[in-house]
């Protein structure tokens, strides 16, 4: 998993526009993309496309909103993971 520091869907769409396909979004990691290692030519194509996407993207400094912490009916909070 790679933290792109911007919305996952934006990165996936921009990479697909360059014919480089990466993993699906993970709701628990809204800024992370899944990268699978490929052949040397595939990895070179990925690196070139990823660098172009990261330079051209208008979204920077994305900070996802954190969900409200869940609690038990008696008011105690769920343990942090």
Order of alpha helices (4+ residues) and beta strands (2+ residues): beta-alpha-beta-alpha
